[in-house]
Amino acid sequence: MNSDSTTPGFLRVQSDGLLLSVKVQPRASASKIGPPLGDELRIKVTAPPVDAAANEAVLRLLAEALDCSRGSVELVRGHSSRHKVIKLRGLKLESVLAKLTSEEK
């Protein structure tokens, strides 16, 4: 993918990483990354939205999908909301896009 391609609305490039906007559906039948919905990427997790369980499940799912360490994925906004912003550190835009769009089923 070319670096001059249009960046989707759910990803924003910053000097210290990428910001990923997601909408989380807790208590789903399976954990998976879905297609974008507007300017957010849909993520379903089986964990309930209790004691940060769903937040942690989202971060672990993203780290696994992006093939990076859990420490490279940080929740920066939306701790108690379904709408969250996640910081991705040390990852390239093209790589993230390729891995997230290949996850869509």
C-alpha positions, -999 to 999 in steps of 0.1 A, spaced: 0 0 0 13 34 -9 20 60 18 1 85 -3 -31 65 -2 -60 79 18 -59 70 55 -92 56 67 -111 76 93 -105 52 121 -67 57 119 -48 89 126 -10 93 122 9 111 150 45 118 156 48 91 183 25 65 168 -10 59 154 -44 65 170 -70 39 163 -107 47 170 -128 17 178 -163 8 189 -164 -22 212 -192 -47 215 -186 -66 248 -202 -100 256 -201 -110 219 -202 -147 209 -166 -145 196 -137 -120 198 -130 -105 164 -121 -74 145 -149 -63 122 -153 -39 93 -151 -1 99 -183 16 108 -180 53 99 -148 66 115 -145 37 139 -133 1 136 -157 -24 151 -142 -49 176 -162 -76 193 -149 -93 225 -164 -121 246 -154 -104 279 -180 -84 299 -176 -47 304 -167 -52 341 -135 -43 359 -118 -34 326 -121 -69 314 -134 -58 280 -108 -31 276 -80 -57 283 -96 -81 258 -96 -54 231 -60 -45 237 -49 -82 237 -69 -89 205 -53 -59 187 -18 -69 199 -23 -104 185 -39 -92 152 -11 -66 147 16 -91 157 31 -67 183 37 -67 220 9 -59 244 30 -29 255 27 -13 221 -11 -10 224 -24 15 249 -60 26 257 -58 64 258 -95 74 258 -129 59 265 -121 36 295 -158 34 304 -173 39 270 -179 17 240 -161 43 219 -124 41 225 -92 56 212 -61 33 212 -25 44 207 -4 21 186 34 27 192 62 16 169 39 3 141 38 15 105 5 27 90 8 4 60 14 -26 82 -15 -18 105 -39 -13 76 -29 -45 60 -33 -66 92 -65 -50 103 -82 -53 69 -71 -89 65 -87 -96 99 -122 -86 86 -143 -116 79 
